[in-house]
Structure formats: structure tokens, C-alpha cells
């Protein structure tokens, strides 16, 4: 009993001694960073930081809209030094625990970026859940500060664009942790998301955009596409459709819509008794712009690999459940035959996107960004030990077999197109 009382007293005394924070920092002494750009110029690292201005967030409506962020830069021989050197002309130390996005300049990505992100995973303040993107065709600081949305903070605008991957599947969403995992995987090459500065072509009020006063141009940024790497160096990009093909293979398609040519199978039924000639069918097709759309509900991908007669065959099977979004043309999907034709046309378009992504990576980028090497390693470990050093070359000669099954589960409120083609 005495021992228990003594132990309880010790615990109570320790609670008074050990409580408290030894490394406390007041908010008014920190520069809270949301987005950080990393560039290289003349062998110097340039970091660009988007820092929240607390006074702007507290400002009341009606007193004028104050800019909510400030952009500061630091230059050094390393990323850590550049971050610390930012305090040479900025009155607060950067607080990076709230960094959501790291933007890598294209020049640095081509040079090889892995050595320059060592600090991001070594320092305890940085988060491995932050997104990594490449500034396509520009420096990282060139794409920062541009906002084409309704977010007051440009960094949040960039974050929302990356998170919109779930709506189109034409975006690559990769965190620092996922990049490093792919980098260390000998059977897979890394990929990153993309941020690209583009001139805005749509009409808009000046107050709704950020203008480049020197050129009079209005810009926005786009997150469409994928940056592909071989080892640690950027080797090229995939466009939006190729990115969706990539996401189909790696099983990351959650949502989106597939637009494809409407199969014209009912023209002889709904027009003249005599089927149209090929030239007439082409003119009809051009006149009505027959493109149909299926909205993705759910997808499932199964990848396999086989060795046939000494040649490697990659196999990808994709099952998709979808909803009819629109039918433009003359196709009656109230009948089972018409619905089956529409499903096959949608499957054909998906197969085309997958093959475009594969052949772009295989022939142009020469990089296994799909992880087929990892799949080969798991299925044929003994053979992998013999060929792993030559996988880069073997991947470029392998074949791909794609099987796509589309199951439309709902057709919407109508079963026939709003406007049918009728003969006179």
C-alpha cells in the first residue's frame, strides 16, 4: 500500500515538472507558408514562399480588400540554406508545417530533383502528405500568385486544382511520400502532377483575374497532365487524355466523363428506306457532331503479365460502370441492342486512351511509369533477378493487351436522343 501511495505521489510531482512546451513559438513571430516553389539558377537554389498575412485575414469587409499573402524569396547553395536566407530580408522565420504544395521548377526537375528534396523528408517540420508538382515550361515562381478561381488565397486555389483529380481523372495527384515510394521501387518510375501557366482566352472581368500589366495578358493555371520521370530526371509529359489512360492502368480513375463518337446504327430505320452512302453518312455525322458521353461511376483494373514464346505481354483488364450523360446522334438506347452498341463504343474510346498513354511512355518517354516491372518482379522473381538491370530496354519492346468492359447502369430520364435525325 505504501509503495502505491509513493508511486502516486511521484507521478503527481512529475506532472508539474514535465508539463509545458519547451519549443513554444508565438503565431505573431512566424511566417506561415502554404506553397513553396523550388528553382535552380546558376547553381543556386531559389525558394519562393507564399506566406499568409494575418492582418489581411482579420480585415473587416467594407474597408477594402487587402492582399492576403506575401511572396518572399531566399537564395542559397542548398534548399535549407535558401529557406534560412529568406530571413535576411523578411521579418519572420518561415513556418513550413502548413505547406500543402511544393512546386518544382522544370529546369530543376530535368536536372534531377531527388537530391534537392532530401531536406523535405529529413526535417521534422515538413509533411510527407504535401503534394509535389512540376511547373511545366517555367520556373516555379512564375506560376505562383496566379488565381483564376474564387479563392482569396492563391495557394488554396492551387491545392483545389490538384484535388480536382477526382472529378476528371486527367490530373495526377502525388504526395512527397508517394513520389519517394515510386522512386525507390526498382520496377516503377516516378510521376508528378503538373502546374502550367496559360494565357486566359475566356472573357472575364478584370477584377476576376490577375493580369500581367507589362504585357497586358491575363493568365490562369492548369493542373491537367502528368510529369513523367526516369529515375530522378524529368523526361516529358502526358496530356489530359493520356493521363486518364495512365490512371486507368494504375487503378486511380474515380470519376469523370468519357466522350466518344456516337455509333450511327439506326440511320436506315429513322431516315430513308435506303441506307446512306459513305459520303452521305459522313456529311450527316459532321452535321450533327455525334458525340456521346458516359459518366464514370466505378472502375476496377486488373493487371497481369505473361511470357509468351520468350516475349513479354502486359495485360490490362478494365471494368467500368457508368451512367449515360448525353447521346448526340440517332441511337435508340431503349433497346438492348442500342445500349450494347453504346457500351462498346465507350469501351473502344477507353482502350484508345490506355494505348495512347502506354505507347507514349514506351516509345517517347521510355519510362515504365505504370509499375509493370514491379508486377513482373512479383510474378517471376527468378527471371526478374536476371533482367532487372535491363528492364529499361525490355519495357520498350513489350506488348500490351487491353480488355475493356463497360456496363451502363442508368440511362437518365430519357432513352432516345432529344433530337432525332429524320428523313424527308
C-alpha positions, 0 to 999 in steps of 0.5 A, a space after each residue: 500500500 505504501 509503495 502505491 501511495 509513493 508511486 502516486 505521489 511521484 507521478 503527481 510531482 512529475 506532472 508539474 515538472 514535465 508539463 509545458 512546451 519547451 519549443 513554444 513559438 508565438 503565431 505573431 513571430 512566424 511566417 506561415 507558408 502554404 506553397 513553396 516553389 523550388 528553382 535552380 539558377 546558376 547553381 543556386 537554389 531559389 525558394 519562393 514562399 507564399 506566406 499568409 498575412 494575418 492582418 489581411 485575414 482579420 480585415 473587416 469587409 467594407 474597408 477594402 480588400 487587402 492582399 492576403 499573402 506575401 511572396 518572399 524569396 531566399 537564395 542559397 547553395 542548398 534548399 535549407 540554406 535558401 529557406 534560412 536566407 529568406 530571413 535576411 530580408 523578411 521579418 519572420 522565420 518561415 513556418 513550413 508545417 502548413 505547406 500543402 504544395 511544393 512546386 518544382 521548377 522544370 529546369 530543376 526537375 530535368 536536372 534531377 530533383 531527388 537530391 534537392 528534396 532530401 531536406 523535405 523528408 529529413 526535417 521534422 517540420 515538413 509533411 510527407 502528405 504535401 503534394 509535389 508538382 512540376 511547373 511545366 515550361 517555367 520556373 516555379 515562381 512564375 506560376 505562383 500568385 496566379 488565381 483564376 478561381 474564387 479563392 482569396 488565397 492563391 495557394 488554396 486555389 492551387 491545392 483545389 486544382 490538384 484535388 480536382 483529380 477526382 472529378 476528371 481523372 486527367 490530373 495526377 495527384 502525388 504526395 512527397 511520400 508517394 513520389 519517394 515510394 515510386 522512386 525507390 521501387 526498382 520496377 516503377 518510375 516516378 510521376 508528378 502532377 503538373 502546374 502550367 501557366 496559360 494565357 486566359 482566352 475566356 472573357 472575364 472581368 478584370 477584377 476576376 483575374 490577375 493580369 500581367 500589366 507589362 504585357 497586358 495578358 491575363 493568365 490562369 493555371 492548369 493542373 491537367 497532365 502528368 510529369 513523367 520521370 526516369 529515375 530522378 530526371 524529368 523526361 516529358 509529359 502526358 496530356 489530359 487524355 493520356 493521363 486518364 489512360 495512365 490512371 486507368 492502368 494504375 487503378 486511380 480513375 474515380 470519376 469523370 466523363 468519357 466522350 466518344 463518337 456516337 455509333 450511327 446504327 439506326 440511320 436506315 430505320 429513322 431516315 430513308 428506306 435506303 441506307 446512306 452512302 459513305 459520303 452521305 453518312 459522313 456529311 450527316 455525322 459532321 452535321 450533327 457532331 455525334 458525340 456521346 458521353 458516359 459518366 464514370 461511376 466505378 472502375 476496377 483494373 486488373 493487371 497481369 503479365 505473361 511470357 509468351 514464346 520468350 516475349 513479354 505481354 502486359 495485360 490490362 483488364 478494365 471494368 467500368 460502370 457508368 451512367 449515360 450523360 448525353 447521346 448526340 446522334 440517332 441511337 435508340 438506347 431503349 433497346 438492348 441492342 442500342 445500349 450494347 452498341 453504346 457500351 462498346 463504343 465507350 469501351 473502344 474510346 477507353 482502350 484508345 486512351 490506355 494505348 495512347 498513354 502506354 505507347 507514349 511512355 514506351 516509345 517517347 518517354 521510355 519510362 515504365 511509369 505504370 509499375 509493370 516491372 514491379 508486377 513482373 518482379 512479383 510474378 517471376 522473381 527468378 527471371 526478374 533477378 536476371 533482367 532487372 538491370 535491363 528492364 529499361 530496354 525490355 519495357 520498350 519492346 513489350 506488348 500490351 493487351 487491353 480488355 475493356 468492359 463497360 456496363 451502363 447502369 442508368 440511362 437518365 430520364 430519357 432513352 432516345 436522343 432529344 433530337 432525332 435525325 429524320 428523313 424527308 
